[in-house]
Amino acid sequence: MNVDLKAPVSQYTLVTLSYWAFTLSDGALRMLVVLFFHQLGYSPIEIAGILVLYELFGVITNLYAGWLATTIGLSVTMQVGLGLQIAALVMLMVDSSILNVVYVMAAQALSGIGKDLNKMGAKASIKSLVPADAQGRLYRWIALLTGSKNALKGVGFFLGGWLLATVGFQHAVAIMASVLGLVLALSILLLDRTTGIAKKPQPFKHLFSKSSAVNRLSAARFFLFGSRDIWFVVALPVFLQSQLQWSYVQVGSMMAAWVVAYGVVQTVAPKVTIIGKTVQDSNITHPSGRTAFRWVALLCLVPAAIAGGLYAVGGNSSLVAIGLVSGLLVFGALFAINSSIHSYLIVAYAREDGTSLDVGFYYMCNAAGRLVGTLLSGLVYQQFGLAACLLLSSIMLIATAVISRKLPG
């Protein structure tokens, strides 16, 4: 049976597979860097500093990547991202004595650029593969891509912890670089290079969106992802390792399981978010701005409740572990649905010609939220502990809810 590789479903499949491969390496590399440098005696603030350029260059990349993709195409943008991730991994294959903070920050900068080129290219390309009148299908495809990506990022966390414990840091990054090289070669051979090239080139001044809907959603995204990364990036793995005495594999496995569950919930978000619709509303197959507000309102108090639970159980490490993991599972499920709704809305709100410009601006705000969250994760945890990180997470979510109230349908 002949398969038309240019058909929308085939191209969607190829984009998804390429995105999956990148995501596995990205999750594994994050866990490798955090655990390896904590093992070497680096403080939480120093570890957060290593990741700063990764997040900072994500902000810059998303701002310009949307404009770049309208010129060279979304597929090529994705491939450049894969190439930069390979370069970052190759940089880290050197002897441990060379791996100082500045050197690893430079490698993380390349990885951050690559990640956001790849992500923006993958997500923006879906709009060109789905007819404008098929919003339900667009929502389902985006939810599947985003959810499966996050599930695999969780697998990447486990992979990073396992590789560090079994083959060591240098061999781990060498294996990942080799696999991504094969994926890049297949991507160049099979993906349509014309996807996403604007019919009418957009001036450079159009980098910033003029759409109030896109701007408001982007602001909500900033606080949403800041609320997650303020405890997740540095504070949680360091707390589990230093306070609860978990091993590398245990930390990697727990965070992997959390992100996998998070990704699974994202994939089923289209079914969850239409629960409660009446028979008269049965034609509604996708969320609106009001949906986004309702779901983030549910999430607001969860981190504060987890912090209260940590305070209540005191120094009982077993109860702390049970309460923390249980609370974070609830947070993850609600956060996953919020993220999936946002991922659909930005593609739906984006302009038809030059989708990548609006998507790029939106993910610039996403990266900025992650940058702030990463910095605060190390700083607040070192000064005040995990409970303070969780309380600030709730404050950021309240800001997300306030902004989301005026999102359009």
C-alpha positions as a LaTeX table, in Angstrom:
\begin{tabular}{lrrr}
\hline
Residue & $x$ (\AA) & $y$ (\AA) & $z$ (\AA) \\
\hline
Met1 & 0.00 & 0.00 & 0.00 \\
Asn2 & 1.39 & 3.36 & $-1.05$ \\
Val3 & 1.51 & 6.11 & 1.59 \\
Asp4 & 1.25 & 9.75 & 0.50 \\
Leu5 & 3.90 & 11.45 & 2.63 \\
Lys6 & 2.61 & 14.87 & 1.54 \\
Ala7 & $-0.90$ & 14.22 & 2.90 \\
Pro8 & $-1.83$ & 16.23 & 6.03 \\
Val9 & $-2.07$ & 13.15 & 8.28 \\
Ser10 & 1.34 & 11.88 & 7.10 \\
Gln11 & 2.97 & 15.27 & 7.62 \\
Tyr12 & 1.34 & 15.59 & 11.06 \\
Thr13 & 2.72 & 12.17 & 11.96 \\
Leu14 & 6.23 & 13.09 & 10.80 \\
Val15 & 6.14 & 16.40 & 12.68 \\
Thr16 & 4.98 & 14.62 & 15.82 \\
Leu17 & 7.70 & 11.94 & 15.64 \\
Ser18 & 10.41 & 14.57 & 15.17 \\
Tyr19 & 9.02 & 16.57 & 18.09 \\
Trp20 & 8.92 & 13.44 & 20.25 \\
Ala21 & 12.59 & 12.67 & 19.63 \\
Phe22 & 13.63 & 16.21 & 20.55 \\
Thr23 & 11.47 & 16.15 & 23.66 \\
Leu24 & 13.04 & 12.93 & 24.96 \\
Ser25 & 16.51 & 14.46 & 24.69 \\
Asp26 & 15.37 & 17.76 & 26.23 \\
Gly27 & 13.85 & 16.11 & 29.31 \\
Ala28 & 16.83 & 13.80 & 29.78 \\
Leu29 & 19.32 & 16.66 & 29.44 \\
Arg30 & 17.46 & 18.79 & 32.00 \\
Met31 & 17.56 & 15.98 & 34.57 \\
Leu32 & 21.21 & 15.19 & 33.79 \\
Val33 & 22.28 & 18.80 & 34.34 \\
Val34 & 20.31 & 19.33 & 37.58 \\
Leu35 & 21.36 & 16.06 & 39.22 \\
Phe36 & 24.95 & 15.99 & 37.94 \\
Phe37 & 25.77 & 19.50 & 39.13 \\
His38 & 24.02 & 19.00 & 42.44 \\
Gln39 & 26.24 & 15.92 & 42.87 \\
Leu40 & 29.28 & 18.14 & 42.24 \\
Gly41 & 28.23 & 20.38 & 45.14 \\
Tyr42 & 26.55 & 23.28 & 43.32 \\
Ser43 & 23.89 & 25.18 & 45.30 \\
Pro44 & 20.26 & 25.51 & 44.10 \\
Ile45 & 20.93 & 29.12 & 43.04 \\
Glu46 & 23.99 & 28.06 & 41.01 \\
Ile47 & 22.01 & 25.28 & 39.32 \\
Ala48 & 19.26 & 27.76 & 38.47 \\
Gly49 & 21.98 & 30.03 & 37.05 \\
Ile50 & 23.15 & 27.26 & 34.73 \\
Leu51 & 19.62 & 27.09 & 33.30 \\
Val52 & 19.17 & 30.86 & 32.95 \\
Leu53 & 20.52 & 31.13 & 29.40 \\
Tyr54 & 18.39 & 28.16 & 28.35 \\
Glu55 & 15.26 & 30.07 & 29.37 \\
Leu56 & 16.55 & 33.53 & 28.37 \\
Phe57 & 17.41 & 32.45 & 24.84 \\
Gly58 & 14.02 & 30.78 & 24.68 \\
Val59 & 12.45 & 34.22 & 25.17 \\
Ile60 & 14.59 & 35.76 & 22.42 \\
Thr61 & 14.20 & 32.80 & 20.06 \\
Asn62 & 10.41 & 32.74 & 20.22 \\
Leu63 & 10.27 & 36.44 & 19.41 \\
Tyr64 & 12.27 & 36.04 & 16.20 \\
Ala65 & 11.51 & 32.43 & 15.26 \\
Gly66 & 7.95 & 33.21 & 14.19 \\
Trp67 & 9.19 & 35.79 & 11.70 \\
Leu68 & 11.98 & 33.46 & 10.53 \\
Ala69 & 9.55 & 30.59 & 9.92 \\
Thr70 & 7.41 & 32.72 & 7.58 \\
Thr71 & 10.52 & 33.04 & 5.39 \\
Ile72 & 12.21 & 29.61 & 5.53 \\
Gly73 & 9.22 & 27.42 & 6.47 \\
Leu74 & 8.18 & 25.63 & 9.63 \\
Ser75 & 9.81 & 22.30 & 8.74 \\
Val76 & 13.21 & 23.91 & 8.21 \\
Thr77 & 12.77 & 25.82 & 11.47 \\
Met78 & 12.21 & 22.52 & 13.27 \\
Gln79 & 15.30 & 21.01 & 11.64 \\
Val80 & 17.49 & 23.94 & 12.67 \\
Gly81 & 16.27 & 23.33 & 16.24 \\
Leu82 & 17.29 & 19.67 & 16.05 \\
Gly83 & 20.72 & 20.66 & 14.73 \\
Leu84 & 21.31 & 23.10 & 17.58 \\
Gln85 & 20.30 & 20.49 & 20.17 \\
Ile86 & 22.84 & 18.08 & 18.66 \\
Ala87 & 25.51 & 20.80 & 18.87 \\
Ala88 & 24.64 & 21.44 & 22.54 \\
Leu89 & 24.95 & 17.73 & 23.35 \\
Val90 & 28.29 & 17.48 & 21.54 \\
Met91 & 29.59 & 20.41 & 23.62 \\
Leu92 & 28.80 & 18.46 & 26.80 \\
Met93 & 30.70 & 15.33 & 25.71 \\
Val94 & 34.00 & 16.81 & 26.99 \\
Asp95 & 35.81 & 15.79 & 30.19 \\
Ser96 & 34.10 & 16.76 & 33.46 \\
Ser97 & 36.96 & 19.10 & 34.37 \\
Ile98 & 35.92 & 21.42 & 31.52 \\
Leu99 & 32.27 & 21.52 & 32.55 \\
Asn100 & 32.29 & 24.77 & 34.52 \\
Val101 & 29.22 & 26.96 & 34.94 \\
Val102 & 29.97 & 29.33 & 32.04 \\
Tyr103 & 30.67 & 26.49 & 29.58 \\
Val104 & 27.49 & 24.60 & 30.48 \\
Met105 & 25.45 & 27.82 & 30.35 \\
Ala106 & 26.63 & 28.28 & 26.75 \\
Ala107 & 25.60 & 24.73 & 25.86 \\
Gln108 & 22.24 & 25.27 & 27.55 \\
Ala109 & 21.78 & 28.47 & 25.54 \\
Leu110 & 22.09 & 26.45 & 22.29 \\
Ser111 & 19.69 & 23.86 & 23.67 \\
Gly112 & 17.18 & 26.57 & 24.61 \\
Ile113 & 17.28 & 28.06 & 21.12 \\
Gly114 & 16.89 & 24.63 & 19.58 \\
Lys115 & 14.00 & 23.65 & 21.83 \\
Asp116 & 11.92 & 26.70 & 21.01 \\
Leu117 & 12.63 & 26.59 & 17.28 \\
Asn118 & 11.52 & 22.96 & 17.27 \\
Lys119 & 8.42 & 23.56 & 19.43 \\
Met120 & 7.23 & 26.62 & 17.58 \\
Gly121 & 7.71 & 24.91 & 14.21 \\
Ala122 & 5.82 & 21.80 & 15.29 \\
Lys123 & 2.83 & 23.55 & 16.88 \\
Ala124 & 2.38 & 26.28 & 14.28 \\
Ser125 & 2.54 & 23.80 & 11.41 \\
Ile126 & $-0.63$ & 22.05 & 12.58 \\
Lys127 & $-2.86$ & 25.01 & 11.66 \\
Ser128 & $-1.78$ & 24.71 & 8.01 \\
Leu129 & $-2.68$ & 21.00 & 8.03 \\
Val130 & $-6.28$ & 21.43 & 9.29 \\
Pro131 & $-9.17$ & 23.16 & 7.42 \\
Ala132 & $-10.43$ & 26.39 & 9.01 \\
Asp133 & $-13.89$ & 24.89 & 9.61 \\
Ala134 & $-12.52$ & 21.85 & 11.52 \\
Gln135 & $-11.81$ & 23.45 & 14.90 \\
Gly136 & $-12.69$ & 20.29 & 16.81 \\
Arg137 & $-10.05$ & 18.36 & 14.88 \\
Leu138 & $-7.54$ & 21.17 & 15.40 \\
Tyr139 & $-8.14$ & 21.02 & 19.17 \\
Arg140 & $-7.74$ & 17.22 & 19.23 \\
Trp141 & $-4.55$ & 17.26 & 17.13 \\
Ile142 & $-2.96$ & 19.99 & 19.26 \\
Ala143 & $-3.95$ & 18.22 & 22.47 \\
Leu144 & $-2.46$ & 14.96 & 21.16 \\
Leu145 & 0.80 & 16.61 & 20.08 \\
Thr146 & 1.17 & 18.60 & 23.31 \\
Gly147 & 0.11 & 15.78 & 25.62 \\
Ser148 & 2.29 & 13.13 & 23.99 \\
Lys149 & 5.22 & 15.55 & 24.01 \\
Asn150 & 4.90 & 16.13 & 27.75 \\
Ala151 & 4.46 & 12.44 & 28.45 \\
Leu152 & 7.70 & 11.77 & 26.59 \\
Lys153 & 9.42 & 14.62 & 28.41 \\
Gly154 & 8.57 & 12.74 & 31.59 \\
Val155 & 10.11 & 9.62 & 30.11 \\
Gly156 & 13.11 & 11.82 & 29.33 \\
Phe157 & 13.41 & 12.78 & 33.01 \\
Phe158 & 13.54 & 9.10 & 33.94 \\
Leu159 & 15.96 & 8.43 & 31.08 \\
Gly160 & 18.26 & 11.21 & 32.31 \\
Gly161 & 18.35 & 9.89 & 35.88 \\
Trp162 & 18.85 & 6.31 & 34.69 \\
Leu163 & 21.61 & 7.19 & 32.21 \\
Leu164 & 23.45 & 9.24 & 34.84 \\
Ala165 & 23.35 & 6.28 & 37.24 \\
Thr166 & 24.39 & 3.69 & 34.64 \\
Val167 & 26.66 & 5.12 & 31.93 \\
Gly168 & 27.61 & 8.53 & 33.33 \\
Phe169 & 27.16 & 12.08 & 32.06 \\
Gln170 & 29.43 & 12.10 & 28.98 \\
His171 & 28.25 & 8.77 & 27.57 \\
Ala172 & 24.62 & 9.78 & 28.11 \\
Val173 & 24.88 & 12.95 & 26.02 \\
Ala174 & 26.84 & 11.09 & 23.32 \\
Ile175 & 24.05 & 8.51 & 22.94 \\
Met176 & 21.40 & 11.24 & 22.67 \\
Ala177 & 23.39 & 13.21 & 20.08 \\
Ser178 & 23.72 & 10.10 & 17.88 \\
Val179 & 19.99 & 9.33 & 17.96 \\
Leu180 & 19.01 & 12.93 & 17.18 \\
Gly181 & 21.41 & 12.95 & 14.22 \\
Leu182 & 19.44 & 10.08 & 12.68 \\
Val183 & 16.12 & 11.83 & 13.36 \\
Leu184 & 17.40 & 15.02 & 11.71 \\
Ala185 & 18.45 & 13.13 & 8.57 \\
Leu186 & 15.02 & 11.50 & 8.24 \\
Ser187 & 13.27 & 14.81 & 8.86 \\
Ile188 & 15.21 & 16.50 & 6.05 \\
Leu189 & 14.33 & 13.70 & 3.67 \\
Leu190 & 10.60 & 13.40 & 4.43 \\
Leu191 & 9.09 & 16.70 & 5.60 \\
Asp192 & 7.55 & 19.26 & 3.24 \\
Arg193 & 9.85 & 22.30 & 3.35 \\
Thr194 & 7.23 & 24.78 & 2.12 \\
Thr195 & 4.87 & 24.47 & 5.12 \\
Gly196 & 4.32 & 27.78 & 6.91 \\
Ile197 & 6.00 & 30.10 & 4.39 \\
Ala198 & 3.85 & 33.25 & 4.31 \\
Lys199 & 2.17 & 34.16 & 1.04 \\
Lys200 & 2.81 & 37.80 & 1.86 \\
Pro201 & 6.09 & 38.33 & 3.78 \\
Gln202 & 5.52 & 40.11 & 7.09 \\
Pro203 & 7.62 & 43.19 & 7.97 \\
Phe204 & 10.03 & 42.77 & 10.88 \\
Lys205 & 8.00 & 45.30 & 12.90 \\
His206 & 5.12 & 42.78 & 13.06 \\
Leu207 & 6.99 & 40.60 & 15.55 \\
Phe208 & 4.76 & 41.88 & 18.35 \\
Ser209 & 1.13 & 40.86 & 18.02 \\
Lys210 & $-1.54$ & 43.50 & 17.44 \\
Ser211 & $-4.30$ & 41.12 & 18.51 \\
Ser212 & $-5.73$ & 41.83 & 21.96 \\
Ala213 & $-6.76$ & 38.18 & 22.26 \\
Val214 & $-3.22$ & 36.95 & 21.54 \\
Asn215 & $-1.70$ & 39.52 & 23.89 \\
Arg216 & $-4.05$ & 38.66 & 26.76 \\
Leu217 & $-3.57$ & 34.92 & 26.29 \\
Ser218 & 0.21 & 35.44 & 26.16 \\
Ala219 & 0.13 & 37.33 & 29.47 \\
Ala220 & $-1.93$ & 34.54 & 31.03 \\
Arg221 & 0.58 & 32.00 & 29.73 \\
Phe222 & 3.47 & 33.93 & 31.32 \\
Phe223 & 1.99 & 33.57 & 34.81 \\
Leu224 & 0.69 & 30.04 & 34.22 \\
Phe225 & 4.10 & 28.60 & 33.40 \\
Gly226 & 5.90 & 30.73 & 35.95 \\
Ser227 & 3.58 & 29.16 & 38.56 \\
Arg228 & 4.77 & 25.69 & 37.60 \\
Asp229 & 8.49 & 26.25 & 37.17 \\
Ile230 & 8.87 & 28.19 & 40.43 \\
Trp231 & 8.73 & 24.86 & 42.29 \\
Phe232 & 9.31 & 22.26 & 39.59 \\
Val233 & 12.64 & 23.14 & 37.95 \\
Val234 & 15.09 & 23.34 & 40.87 \\
Ala235 & 13.19 & 23.33 & 44.18 \\
Leu236 & 11.41 & 19.97 & 43.82 \\
Pro237 & 14.31 & 17.73 & 42.67 \\
Val238 & 16.72 & 19.31 & 45.17 \\
Phe239 & 14.15 & 18.96 & 47.99 \\
Leu240 & 13.54 & 15.30 & 47.18 \\
Gln241 & 17.25 & 14.56 & 47.06 \\
Ser242 & 18.50 & 16.66 & 49.99 \\
Gln243 & 15.55 & 16.63 & 52.41 \\
Leu244 & 13.91 & 13.26 & 51.71 \\
Gln245 & 17.18 & 11.50 & 50.78 \\
Trp246 & 15.87 & 10.13 & 47.48 \\
Ser247 & 18.34 & 8.63 & 44.98 \\
Tyr248 & 18.94 & 9.97 & 41.45 \\
Val249 & 16.80 & 7.21 & 39.95 \\
Gln250 & 14.00 & 7.84 & 42.47 \\
Val251 & 13.97 & 11.58 & 41.75 \\
Gly252 & 14.07 & 11.01 & 38.00 \\
Ser253 & 11.35 & 8.35 & 38.22 \\
Met254 & 8.98 & 10.49 & 40.30 \\
Met255 & 9.34 & 13.53 & 38.07 \\
Ala256 & 9.05 & 11.31 & 35.02 \\
Ala257 & 5.82 & 9.74 & 36.31 \\
Trp258 & 4.42 & 13.21 & 37.09 \\
Val259 & 5.14 & 14.57 & 33.62 \\
Val260 & 3.92 & 11.39 & 31.90 \\
Ala261 & 0.62 & 11.61 & 33.80 \\
Tyr262 & 0.48 & 15.31 & 32.95 \\
Gly263 & 0.92 & 14.49 & 29.26 \\
Val264 & $-1.74$ & 11.77 & 29.33 \\
Val265 & $-4.26$ & 14.21 & 30.84 \\
Gln266 & $-3.43$ & 16.72 & 28.09 \\
Thr267 & $-4.23$ & 14.18 & 25.39 \\
Val268 & $-7.71$ & 13.57 & 26.85 \\
Ala269 & $-8.41$ & 17.27 & 27.54 \\
Pro270 & $-10.81$ & 17.55 & 24.57 \\
Lys271 & $-13.06$ & 14.95 & 26.24 \\
Val272 & $-12.74$ & 16.45 & 29.73 \\
Thr273 & $-13.43$ & 20.08 & 28.79 \\
Ile274 & $-16.75$ & 19.36 & 27.04 \\
Ile275 & $-18.19$ & 17.42 & 30.02 \\
Gly276 & $-21.34$ & 19.16 & 31.22 \\
Lys277 & $-22.40$ & 20.56 & 27.85 \\
Thr278 & $-26.16$ & 20.38 & 27.30 \\
Val279 & $-27.82$ & 18.73 & 24.32 \\
Gln280 & $-28.31$ & 22.18 & 22.80 \\
Asp281 & $-24.53$ & 22.79 & 23.12 \\
Ser282 & $-23.56$ & 19.47 & 21.55 \\
Asn283 & $-22.05$ & 21.25 & 18.52 \\
Ile284 & $-19.37$ & 22.80 & 20.77 \\
Thr285 & $-16.21$ & 20.78 & 20.17 \\
His286 & $-13.53$ & 23.19 & 21.34 \\
Pro287 & $-12.87$ & 25.52 & 24.31 \\
Ser288 & $-13.33$ & 29.28 & 24.57 \\
Gly289 & $-11.75$ & 31.99 & 26.70 \\
Arg290 & $-14.38$ & 31.34 & 29.35 \\
Thr291 & $-13.26$ & 27.71 & 29.51 \\
Ala292 & $-9.69$ & 28.88 & 30.18 \\
Phe293 & $-10.85$ & 31.08 & 33.08 \\
Arg294 & $-12.90$ & 28.34 & 34.73 \\
Trp295 & $-10.10$ & 25.79 & 34.70 \\
Val296 & $-7.40$ & 28.11 & 36.02 \\
Ala297 & $-9.76$ & 29.21 & 38.80 \\
Leu298 & $-9.89$ & 25.58 & 39.94 \\
Leu299 & $-6.09$ & 25.43 & 40.00 \\
Cys300 & $-5.39$ & 28.60 & 42.00 \\
Leu301 & $-5.53$ & 27.22 & 45.54 \\
Val302 & $-3.88$ & 23.84 & 44.93 \\
Pro303 & $-0.23$ & 24.92 & 45.50 \\
Ala304 & $-1.17$ & 26.82 & 48.66 \\
Ala305 & $-3.02$ & 23.74 & 49.92 \\
Ile306 & 0.08 & 21.60 & 49.30 \\
Ala307 & 2.21 & 24.12 & 51.22 \\
Gly308 & $-0.27$ & 24.01 & 54.11 \\
Gly309 & $-0.08$ & 20.23 & 54.12 \\
Leu310 & 3.73 & 20.31 & 54.29 \\
Tyr311 & 3.53 & 22.64 & 57.28 \\
Ala312 & 0.91 & 20.48 & 59.00 \\
Val313 & 2.86 & 17.20 & 58.87 \\
Gly314 & 6.06 & 18.83 & 60.12 \\
Gly315 & 9.22 & 16.71 & 60.00 \\
Asn316 & 7.58 & 13.34 & 59.27 \\
Ser317 & 9.38 & 12.50 & 56.01 \\
Ser318 & 6.99 & 9.69 & 55.03 \\
Leu319 & 3.92 & 11.91 & 55.39 \\
Val320 & 5.74 & 14.75 & 53.62 \\
Ala321 & 6.51 & 12.47 & 50.67 \\
Ile322 & 2.93 & 11.14 & 50.47 \\
Gly323 & 1.32 & 14.58 & 50.81 \\
Leu324 & 3.71 & 16.22 & 48.36 \\
Val325 & 3.36 & 13.60 & 45.65 \\
Ser326 & $-0.45$ & 13.39 & 46.04 \\
Gly327 & $-0.85$ & 17.16 & 45.91 \\
Leu328 & 1.40 & 17.51 & 42.90 \\
Leu329 & $-0.62$ & 14.87 & 41.02 \\
Val330 & $-3.75$ & 16.99 & 41.53 \\
Phe331 & $-1.85$ & 20.10 & 40.45 \\
Gly332 & $-0.49$ & 18.28 & 37.40 \\
Ala333 & $-3.91$ & 17.10 & 36.21 \\
Leu334 & $-5.47$ & 20.57 & 36.44 \\
Phe335 & $-2.40$ & 22.27 & 35.03 \\
Ala336 & $-2.38$ & 19.88 & 32.05 \\
Ile337 & $-5.93$ & 20.79 & 31.11 \\
Asn338 & $-5.15$ & 24.51 & 31.42 \\
Ser339 & $-2.07$ & 24.13 & 29.24 \\
Ser340 & $-3.97$ & 22.15 & 26.59 \\
Ile341 & $-6.72$ & 24.79 & 26.42 \\
His342 & $-4.11$ & 27.54 & 26.00 \\
Ser343 & $-2.29$ & 25.58 & 23.29 \\
Tyr344 & $-5.49$ & 25.33 & 21.28 \\
Leu345 & $-6.55$ & 28.94 & 21.83 \\
Ile346 & $-3.30$ & 30.45 & 20.57 \\
Val347 & $-3.53$ & 28.55 & 17.29 \\
Ala348 & $-7.22$ & 29.44 & 16.98 \\
Tyr349 & $-6.58$ & 33.15 & 17.73 \\
Ala350 & $-3.55$ & 33.38 & 15.40 \\
Arg351 & $-3.85$ & 34.99 & 11.97 \\
Glu352 & $-4.17$ & 32.67 & 8.97 \\
Asp353 & $-1.19$ & 33.98 & 6.97 \\
Gly354 & 1.80 & 34.06 & 9.26 \\
Thr355 & 0.47 & 31.92 & 12.10 \\
Ser356 & 4.02 & 31.46 & 13.35 \\
Leu357 & 4.33 & 35.18 & 14.19 \\
Asp358 & 1.50 & 35.06 & 16.75 \\
Val359 & 2.54 & 31.62 & 18.00 \\
Gly360 & 6.14 & 32.80 & 18.32 \\
Phe361 & 5.11 & 35.87 & 20.36 \\
Tyr362 & 2.94 & 33.69 & 22.60 \\
Tyr363 & 5.74 & 31.22 & 23.27 \\
Met364 & 8.11 & 34.10 & 23.92 \\
Cys365 & 5.85 & 34.99 & 26.87 \\
Asn366 & 5.74 & 31.31 & 27.82 \\
Ala367 & 9.56 & 31.23 & 27.88 \\
Ala368 & 9.70 & 34.48 & 29.86 \\
Gly369 & 7.42 & 32.95 & 32.50 \\
Arg370 & 9.64 & 29.89 & 32.66 \\
Leu371 & 12.72 & 32.09 & 32.98 \\
Val372 & 11.26 & 34.00 & 35.93 \\
Gly373 & 10.01 & 30.76 & 37.46 \\
Thr374 & 13.43 & 29.10 & 37.11 \\
Leu375 & 15.26 & 32.01 & 38.75 \\
Leu376 & 12.75 & 32.19 & 41.59 \\
Ser377 & 12.86 & 28.41 & 42.00 \\
Gly378 & 16.52 & 28.49 & 43.01 \\
Leu379 & 16.43 & 31.80 & 44.88 \\
Val380 & 13.22 & 31.31 & 46.89 \\
Tyr381 & 13.96 & 27.66 & 47.69 \\
Gln382 & 17.44 & 28.43 & 49.02 \\
Gln383 & 16.20 & 31.32 & 51.15 \\
Phe384 & 12.74 & 30.17 & 52.28 \\
Gly385 & 12.14 & 26.54 & 51.25 \\
Leu386 & 9.68 & 24.60 & 49.08 \\
Ala387 & 6.53 & 25.84 & 50.85 \\
Ala388 & 7.35 & 29.44 & 49.90 \\
Cys389 & 7.77 & 28.39 & 46.25 \\
Leu390 & 4.32 & 26.80 & 46.34 \\
Leu391 & 2.70 & 29.88 & 47.89 \\
Leu392 & 4.17 & 32.10 & 45.18 \\
Ser393 & 2.86 & 29.59 & 42.63 \\
Ser394 & $-0.69$ & 30.21 & 43.90 \\
Ile395 & $-0.21$ & 33.99 & 43.61 \\
Met396 & 0.90 & 33.61 & 39.98 \\
Leu397 & $-2.15$ & 31.46 & 39.24 \\
Ile398 & $-4.48$ & 34.09 & 40.69 \\
Ala399 & $-2.88$ & 36.59 & 38.27 \\
Thr400 & $-3.51$ & 34.10 & 35.43 \\
Ala401 & $-7.19$ & 33.87 & 36.40 \\
Val402 & $-7.63$ & 37.65 & 36.52 \\
Ile403 & $-6.13$ & 38.03 & 33.04 \\
Ser404 & $-8.14$ & 35.08 & 31.64 \\
Arg405 & $-11.51$ & 36.54 & 32.61 \\
Lys406 & $-11.53$ & 38.77 & 29.52 \\
Leu407 & $-10.33$ & 36.22 & 26.97 \\
Pro408 & $-12.69$ & 36.16 & 23.97 \\
Gly409 & $-14.63$ & 33.13 & 22.79 \\
\hline
\end{tabular}
